[in-house]
């Protein structure tokens, strides 16, 4: 009888004991890859950034993510190919909002990183200066080799891939567009797609100490 009671009590103690779950990397995490989720008004997009081959570009992008500088911005450009309008790229980010911008950083060319502008590539938008990339980025639909570096042309900094939500990217590319000028003529999305938030999936947030001036002024609805 005593043995039966002892066995029963041992069973109860086992049921009440706290469950210890081993702490490991998040499911799907890979060394050197940082995943980011973009929540937009057209759906979610998942990115995988190559921090091993493009460390400076990835660090810049993640600074914008961890600071919340992309939150409340838009996808504002749809650059469709003339021969095939289902191909091209979409562009998003802070546009020219000086309140959100971070200091520039050196261009990591495709020749340096080996990351080419293939289908579903994320790359940094920039101005005329190779080191002018900052808070705007593009997602490609179909290969865009014209964005790769070549003799006499620095190109753009590709630094990862879209790994989920390419249907969302394609819907954004198909948005009615117009306006703009020069290289952007006819490519400005008439009703910009809202980028509600950009969320880090892997690793610990590393927010900058730069001022967040945009939080001090009322937000305009795009």
N, C-alpha and C positions, 0 to 999 in steps of 0.2 A: 504493500500500500504506500509506504513512505517513498519507495523508488518511483512509483507512478506519479505521486505529487511533485517530486523533485523534477521529473522529466517535463511535467506540465508547466511548472514555473519557469524552467529553462526555455521552453517554447515561447512563453509570453514575453520573457526578457528579450528574446531574439526579435520578436515582432516589434517591440518598443524601441529597440536600439536604433540610433540615427543611421541613415543610409549615407555612406561616404561615396561621392561620385568623383572619379578621377578627373582632374582638370587638365585638359589638353587643348590643342589648337582647335579653332572653330571648324565645323564640318566643311570640307572643301577647300580649306586654307592650304596654300602652297608656299614654300620658301621663296622669298624674293618677289612675290606677287601680292599686291594690295587691291582688295576688291572694294568697290564703291557702288552704292545704289542711288540712282537719280529718280526721285518721285516727281513726275510731271503731270500736267492736266490731260495728257493723252495716255498715261500709263507709266509703268516702271521700266527703267533701263539699268542693266547690271554691267559694270566695267571691271576689267582686270588690268591693273597697271603694272608695268614691268620695272620695279624698283632696282633690279639688278643691272639691267642694261641701260636704263635711262634714269639714273638716280636723281639728278638735279631737276629734271622735268617733273618726275613723279612727286618729289618733295614739294615743289612749287604748287602743283595741283592739290596735294593733300593739305597744304597750308590754307588754301582757300576753303577746302572742305571742312577742316577742323575749326576754322574761325567762323564758319557759317556765312562766308562771303558770297557763295553761290545761292544761298537760300533767298527766295523771292525774286530771282532774276528770270530770264526767259530764254527759250530757243527763238531766235529772231531772224534767222537767215536760212533759206532753202535754195541751194545752188544745184540746179538740175542740169544734166547734160543735154546738149542740143540734139545729138543723134539719138539718145535714149534718155528721156526724162525720168525714168525710174532709177537712174544712177546719178551719183553726185555726192553731195555732203550737206549736212545741216550744221549750223553754228549756234553756240549758246554762250552765256556768261554775263559778265558785268558790263559789256559794251564799253562806253567811255566814262563810266561812273568813277570819278576820281576818289570818292569817299570809300570805295571798296578795294582799290588797287594796292598791290604789294610791290616792293622793289623788283626791278627786272633781274634776270639771271641769264647765264651764258646759254647759247643755243647748242643743244645736243643733236647733231645732224644724223640723218639716217645712215650715212657712211660710218659714223662713230658707233652707233648703237646696233646697227644691223636690223632695225625694226622698220620695215617698209610700209608704205601706204597701200595696203591691200583692202579687201572688203572688210567692213566692221572694225576699222582702225580708229583709235582716238588720237588726235594730234592737237598741238597748240596753234591757235591763230596768232598772227603777229602783223606788225606794220612793216615799213620798208627796212628798218634796222633788224638784223638777225637776232639781236638781243632784246627785242621789244615785246616778246611774248609775255603774257601775264595772266589775266583773268578771263580769257575767252578761248574756247576750244571747239573743235569740229569732230563729227562722227561721220565716217565715210560709208557710202552705200555703193558697193562695187569698187574695184581697184582704182586708185588715183595716183599713178606713178609720176605724174607731173609735179607732185608735191615732194618727191624725193630729191635729195641733193644730187648735183651733177656739176661738171666743170663750169665754173663761172657763176654758179647758182647755189646758194646755201640751202634752199628748201625749207621744210618745216620739221618740227620735232614730233615724230610719232613716238608714243610711249605706252601703248597698250591696246586692248581690244574690247569690243562689245561682246559679252558672253551671254547676254540675255536681253530680250526686249527689242530685237532688231525689227520686229513688226511695228513697234512704236516709232522707231527711228524712220522707217519707211513711210509711216503715216505723216510724220512731221515733214519729211521731204516733199510730200504731195500737197501740203497746205498751200492755198492760194497766196500768191506773192506779187509784188510790184514795187514801185518806188526805187529808192537807192540811186547810186550814181557810180560811174567808173566801173570797177570790177564787180561791184555789187548791184549794178543796174538791173532792176526787175526781180531781185532775189530777196527783198525784205518781206518776211511773212506778214500779211495784212493784219492778222489777229495773232500776235506772238503766243507761242505755247508756254505756259507758265512752268517754271522749274521751282517747285515748292521747297525742296530741300535736297541736299546731297549728303549721304550718310556713309561714314566709314564702316566697313564690315570687319576688316582684319586689323589687328594691332591696337595700340593705345593712341587716342587723340593727342596731337602735339600742337595746340594752338599757339599762334605767335603772340608777341607782346605789342604788336602794332595796334594803333587806335582803331576802334570800330565806329567810325564817325557816322556811318549810314544808320546806325541804331538810334542816333540822337535826333533824327529828323523824321517827320511822318512819311510812311511808305506810300508811294503812288501805285495804284493798281494799273498793271499793264494791259 
